[in-house]
Amino acid sequence: MSTDYRTCECGETFADCADGVVFCNCGMAWCSEECAAVDGYREEVITHEDGSEEEIRSCNFSPRRRFR
């Protein structure tokens, strides 16, 4: 089993199996929760009127992502 290395938006190089790594459903990854938040990543749980819950993990909240 090999380890993949990535480069965060902050310039830090990190292993994809390192502690604290944050992954988005779109395939983006960050070296920390702080870097992910700066880049617009959010995790939210929405409770619908019927009581069901929906977990959202997305970086689509970033103004920078919309224009890339």
N, C-alpha and C positions, 0 to 999 in steps of 0.2 A: 504494500500500500504506500503510495507516494503522498507527499504533502505539496499542495499548491500554494504559491505565494502571490499576494496581490499588493497593489499600491493604493493606499487610501487617498482621498481627495486632499488630505493634509500633507501628503508626501511620504508618510510612514509606510514602510514595507512590513507586511505581516503574513503569518501563516494562516490559512483558512480554518485551521483547527485550533487556533489560539484562544485562550480565555478572553471573553469580552467582545469577540467579533460579532458584528450585527449584520444579518443578511436580510435583504428585501426580496419579496416574491418576484421582482423583475430581474433579479440576478446581481444587483449592486451589492457591494459589501463594504463595510467600514471597520476600521481598527478599534473603534470604541463607540459607546452610546452617545458620547458628546459629539464626535464627528458626524455620526448619523443624524443627530438632531440639527446640527448646523446646516446639513445638506437637505433638510426638509423631511427626514424620516420620522414617522410617528406610529405608535401602536395605540390603538383604541379599542374598547369594547363598547358596542352599541347595543342597548337593550330595546327591543321592539315592543310595540303595544301588546303583542300576544305573549310577551315574556321571554321569547327566544333571544339569544344573544349572538352577536356577530362580531368576530374579531377582525380588525383591519390592521394590516401591517403594510405600509406603503411609503414610498419616497415621492409620490406624486403631489405632495403638499408644498414642494419647493418651487419658488418662482424661477430659480435657475434651471430646473429640469424642464420646464415648459418650453424653453427656447433653445434647448440643445439640439 
